[in-house]
Amino acid sequence: MKKLLVIPLILLAVTTTFAKKDGKWENLFNGKNLKGWHQLNGKAKYEVKNGEIVGTTVANTPNSFLTTDKTYGDFILELELLVDENMNSGIQFRSLSKPDYNNGRVHGYQCEVDPSARAWSAGIFDEARRGWLYPVELNPAAKPAFKHGDWNHYRIECIGNSIRTFLNGVPVAHLIDDMTAEGFICLQVHSIHNKSQEGKQIRWRNIRIQTKDIQPSPADDVFVVNLLHNDLSNAEKAQGWKLLFDGKTNNGWKGAKSETFPTKGWEVKDGLITVLSDGGDRSKSGGDIVTKEKFKAFDFQFEFMLTEAANSGIKYGLGNNGATTGLEYQLLDDKKHPDSNNGVVGNRKLASLYDLIPAEKQSRFVKKPGQWNRGRLVVYPDNRVEHWLNGVKVVEYTRGSAIYRALVARSKYKGYEGFGMSEETPLLLQDHHDTVHFRSLKIKTL
């Protein structure tokens, strides 16, 4: 009997040693029951089997959330999950449920579980609030990290305004945001409305959290979405980003056809640089403005808010000597401005390469006038160009290619020799006589 006790005692000693070394972790799931958790919103089934939490879909019920009793601010969360194919799910964190918000609907940050061909697992979604904040299109190298039909290891790091996600050791998303500093953690079972999808399951295990002496993962080169206005995070600075608008002055900008900033038609106020409507009186117009600095290959981010029926644009590929004709990332209220119906196959609509290539966008990734959109314009050293809108690529082409030349030849620019092919260019904000607001203008040289 004494001999039989030797092995268990050794195992107990080893386990205790590891527990001491890894003492900063706290288990959120005891492997036996759902103590410390409660269910919100939908009626999906949650149960404990074989040391795992099993969530099962139920038809015609809202999204269901198995929610921690406690709330958490700064933390590192790790867990493993195994999900059936064609089943969407997610991990809520810093999330809330309030009677005065949509009848208590759970809302807040979600780390995506997406086994579909889209492959946005570990992207960041804002449940029942702002929608997608970090689609994995922004970091396509992370798409293959998800393992189908196998256990996946998720890690979420929330430290101050910095939110980072990792999937099977691969860094996926990096978000800088200050909307919610603390909230609960939930395991989601997504709603389904097709009876044939009922009974699909997701399993969770090894759910643990750190809340003290938190050490973030080493810095990486993952694209950063920074939702703080006119701000550069330390991660962005390390990657080479710089602000083109400081949020306070017009430093770095001038009139497109002058050496000074316009004295009318534009204003810098409340952290915004705004082109003002001239109300039909062109004498009140300030004209286009451009950066004093010129750029070759670059990655340019900007936020813009249209007013109803507004028209403007971001121009690049400009010629010299104050030229204002060039390639244009179109800014337009597609529903109210008549120019959206002109051109060919929608090539004058929002985020299009104006009069050349229509933007392939979905309505769910377009914010209406009065709301902020995030634009991105990338010009690579090999002349590839991309237009992005709210984290999704909507236009892609190559300057100087045969297709590009054919498009120019049938456009309003057909008489401009070498149109859009300037090796370096200022960036232009267009005055099209309507009020449009800009902020968080930042650039990285490629």
N, C-alpha and C positions, 0 to 999 in steps of 0.2 A: 504493500500500500504506500509506503514511504517512497519507493522508487517511482511509482506512477505519478506522484505529486511533483517530481523534479521538473518535468517538461512544462506543466502549467505554470509553475513558479518562475521558470526562466522566461516564458512568454509574457507573464505579468511584469517582470522586471524590464523587459525590452519595451513593452507598451508604455510603461510609466516613464521610461527614459525619453521616448519620442514625444510623449505628451508634455514633458517639461520643456523640451527644445522648441515645441510648436505651440507653446502656451498662449500666444496672442490670438489664436483662433477660437471662436465660439461656434458650436454647432447650433444651427437653427432648426434642425430636424433630428429627433431622437431615434429614428429608425423603427419606432413601435406604434406611435399614434400621432395625431395632429395637435398635440398640446403646443400652445404658443401661436396657433394659426386660427383664422376664422374665414368664412366664405362671404364674398360680397357679390352683388349684382346677379349674375346668371345662375342657373340650376344644374350646371354640369356636375358630374359625379367625381368626387375626390375620395380616395381611400388609400390605406397603407397595405402593401403586399410585399413580402419578401424584403423588407427593409427599404422599400421605395415608396414614394408618393406617386400614385397613379391617377391621372386625370383622364376622364372619358367624355367624349362629346355627347350632347343631348340636343336633339333638333328643336328649333323654334324657341330658343331661350337666349337672352343676351350674352355677351362676353362674360365669362365667369372668372373670378379671381380668388385664389386661396391666398390669404393676406396675413402677414405677421401682425401679432398684437402690438408689437413695439414699432416705433419709428426710428429712422437712422438718418444722420446727416453725412458726415465724412466716414467712409468705410471702404473696404475691399471685400467683395463678395465672390465666392467661387461655388460652383455646383456642376454636376454632370446631368445630362438629359439624353433621353432616347425617344425619338418621335416617329410616329407612323408617317409614311410618305403622303404627300398631298394634304398635310394638316398644318395649318398656320398656328403659331403660338408665340409667346413672348414672356420675358421676365420684367415685371414692373419694378421700378425703384424710385425713391424720392417721390412717391405717388400719394394722392390724397383722395378722400371721399367726403364730401360735405353736403349737407341737406340743401344748401342754397346754390349748389352748382349741379345743374342737370339732374336733380332729384337723387343726389348721392352717387352718381356714376363715378367710377374710378377714373382718375385722369392723372397724367404725368408721364415721366420718362419710361420708355420700354426698350429693352434690348431684344431685338427681333430673333425669332426662330422661324426660319424660312427654308424648308427642304425643296421648294419648287425650283424650276429652271432659272428663275430670276436670281436666286442665290444671294439674298440680302441678309443672311443670318449675321447677327451681332451688329447690324446697323442700328441706329437710334431713331425711334418713332416717338412722337408725343401723343399719347393716347387721349382721345376725346378732347383735344385742345388745338395744337398747331399742326398736327400731321407730321410728315417726314422731316426730320432735322438732319440726319446723316444717312442718306441712301448709300449703299455700298458701291454704287457706280463711281463714287468719289475715290474708292480704293479697290479697283477691280482685282488687284493681285491677291486680295483676301478672299475672293469668292470660292476658290476650291478648298478652303479650310474646313468646311462643313463635311462631316462623314455620314453618308446615307446608310441607314440600317445599323448604326453603331452608336455607342455612347460618345457624346461631345462634351468637352470641358469648356465652360464659360467662366470668364473672369471680368468683373466690372469694378473699376476704380473711380470712386467719387471723392475728390479732395478739393475743397473750396469750389471754385467755378469750373474746375477741370473734370471732365467725364471721359474715361477711356474704356474701351471694350477689347477683349481678346477672345479668340476662339481657337481651341486646341493649340495654344501657344503663339498664335499668329495675331499681331495687332491689327484691329479692324477699323475702329472709329475713334476719333478724338474731337470732342465737342467742348466749347467754352460757352457757358450759359449760366445765368444767375436767376432764372425764374423761380425755381423751387430749391431751397437749401436743405430741406429735410422732409422725409415722408416714409411710408411703409414700403415693404417689399411684397410682391405678389407673384404667384405662379398662374399664368393665364391658360385657360382653355377657351379657344376662340368660338364664337357663335357659328352655327351652321343652320341652313334653312332647307337643305336637301336631306330627306330621310335616309338616302343611301349612304350619306357620310356619317350617320350616327354610329357610335361605338368605336370610333378611332381614338387612339390613346397616345398620351405622352407621359413619360416616366422621369422622375427626378430623384437624385440621390446625392449623398456627400455634400449637403448644403451647409456652408460655413461662412463666417464673417469675421473681419477684423475691424475694430473701431478705435484701437489705441496704438500709439507708436507706429502709425501707418507709414510704410515705405513704398513709394510708387515704383512701377517698373521703369527700367532705363528708358531714356528718350529714344524716339524713333523718328522716321521721316514720313509718317502717315499724314495725309492732308488734314488740315485743321479747319473745322467750321467754327468760327468765332462769332457768337451772336451779341457780344458786348459792342456797343456802338463806338466806332472810331478808335478801336483798341487793337493793340498787338500783344498777344500772349508771348511768354518766354519761348514757347515751342515755335511760334511763327517767326520770331526774331532769329532763332537758331537756324531756321530753314531759309532765311534770306529775304523775308517779306519786309516791306516798309510802307508806311502810310503816304498816300498822295493828297490827303485832306486831313488836317489836324483837328477838325471839328470846331475850330475857333476863328480861323482867319482864311483868307484866300491865297495864302503863301503857296507858291509853286504853280499858280494858274494865271493866265492872262487872256485877253481877247484874241480870237483867232487871227484877226487882222490888225492887231495893235500890240504894243509892248506893255500895256497896263491892263488891269482888270476893269471890266465895264463899270461905269458909275451908275448905271440904271439897268433894269431888267433882270438883275441877279441879286441875291442876298445870302449872307452867311449869318445864320441865327439858330439858336437852340440846337447846336450840333449838326445842322443840316446846311448843305449848299443847294440853293433852290433857284431854278429859272422860273420867272414870274410871267403870268399871262399878260399880254399887252392889251387885251380886251378889244382887239381889232385896230388899235392905234399903233401902227408900226414905229412911230416916233418914240414910243416907250420901250421898244425892244433893245436889249443889250447885245444881241448877236451871240454867236457860238463862242465858247471858251475852250482853251487847250492847255495841256501841261507845258510848262516851260522846258521840261526835260523830254528828250526823245528816246525811243526804245526800239530795239531790234526784236529779238525773241523774248517773250514775256508771258506771265500768267497774271491776269488782272481780275480782281474781284470788286464788286460794287453792289450796293443795295439801292433800290429805287422804289419810289411810291408815286404812281400815276394819280392824277385827278381825273374825274370823269371826262371821257372823250378826248383825253390828252394824247399828244404826239411828241416824241423826241427820239433821240438815238445816241449811241456811243459810236464814234467813228474812229477808224484806224487805217493804216495803209495810205496815209495822206501824202500828197506831193509836197514840194518845198514852197517857200515864199508865201506863207499864209493861205495855202490851198485848203478849202473846206470840203472838197469832193473826195470821197474815198469809200472804203468798205464800211458798212454800217450794221451794228447790232441794233435792230429795230426795237424801239420802246413805244408801245401803242395800246390804247384801249380798244381791243379787237371788236367789242360789242357795240361801241358807240361812235368810234371814229370812222368816217366813210372810206379812208384810204385802205382799210382792211379788206375791202372788196375789190381793190384795184390790183394791178400786177397780174402774175400768173400763178395758179394753184396755191394761193395763199402766201406768196413770197414777200408780202408786205405786212404780215401779221407779227405780233410780239415775238421777239427773240430770233426772228428770221435774219438771214443775211439779206438785207433789204434789196428787193427787186431781182434777186438772184436765186436764193435757195430758201424754201419754206422751212420753218421750225417744226420738227416732229414732236409735239408736246401733248400731254394729257391734261385735261381740265383740272384734275386734282392737284397738279403741280403748278397751277397758276393762281396767284393771289389777285383779287379784283381791285379796282381803283379804291384808294383809301387804305390799302394794306401794303405791307412791305414785301417786295420780292428780292431774292438774291440772284444776281447775275454773275457770270464768269466768262471771260474771254481769254483763250489761250492761243498764242501764235508760236509755233515751234520753230527751231532753227532750220528744219527741212521744209518749211512753208506749209506744213499741215496746220489747220486752224479749227478750233472748236468753239461753239457757243453753248453755254450751260444756263439752265434756269432752275433755281431752287434744288440744286443738287443732281440734276439729270441733264445729260448731254442731249441737245436738241438739233444741232447742226454740226456737220463735220465735212471738211473739204480740203483740197490742196491748192494753194495759190499757184498760178502758172501752169497747171495741168491742162490737158486737152479739153477735159470737161469744163473746167473753169473758164477757159478762153471761149468756148462755145456759149456758155451762159452769159458772159459779158457781151458777146457779139449780138445777142438778141435782146439785150436790156437797154435801159435808158443811158447806159454808160458806153455804148458801142463806139462813140466817137472819141473816147479818151485813150490816147496811146499809153500803154503800160499801166492801165488802171489797176490800182490796189497793190502794185508790186514794189512800192518803196521799201528799201532795205531797212530804214529806220523811220519812226513816225512818232509824233506827239499823239496823245489821246484826246479826243474832242467830245465835249458834252454839248449837245445841240440845243439851240434856242429855236423851237418851232412854234413860238408864240403862245404856248400853253404852260400851265404850272406843273412842274415835275420836281420832286425832291430827291436828293442823293445823300448818301452817307457811307461810311465804312469803305472808302475807296483805298485799295491797297494793291501792291504790285510786287512781283518777284521776277527778276531777270533769269532767263533760262540759258 
